């Protein structure tokens, strides 16, 4: 079963407008983290914003905000005042803690991604 | 230093070659990861090292051989690759062991082409 779902393969937005990128997730762990990453054509995975499962308030980082609805298991990214440089692939990801060989690690699972294109 | 450095940035290799990808971080992170990413697809986890021990091998073919010589360095040795192994290889690291959920820091990747 897919754990992270991004239903928008592509999105278009006009420069200076706001855009929402959708993400739903599925987990039975009470403790998890949700992330959004931006990946331009250069390939670098750029961290944008983080929401912990126990966080009471929605995360914000500059023009990025995360609309966290825990009961609906959704973690949508809102980009305000879009810029041409925002054109990129955007991935939603969920991190669950796993244990193996006596140590812990974080298993990060990505959604399929949304390609955002900002028009002038 | 808050970076993960990957070298080389680009690599072209023949199917009979042996090459290595290198990943380095000096953030004191004790978990390091290799991901493989095909074009327009999400990254797929290959290996996880936790405290320099291989914790997870996600059923990766033996032509990929990871190595973690110390807590700052992670290598991926490549041998007898196939053209379908051409992809972007991403390294990441994370802080572990304190009970909290931490994020990953990714390197900029190595674009591998197998000819």
Interface residues (C-beta under 8 A of the other chain):
Chain A: X31 X32 X33 X35 X37 X42 X43 X44 X45 X47 X50 X52 X53 X89 X91 X95 X97 X98 X100 X101 X103 X104 X105 X106 X107 X108 X110 X111 X112 X113 X115
Chain B: X31 X33 X37 X40 X41 X42 X43 X45 X48 X50 X51 X53 X55 X56 X88 X90 X92 X94 X96 X97 X101 X102 X103 X104 X105 X106 X108 X109 X111
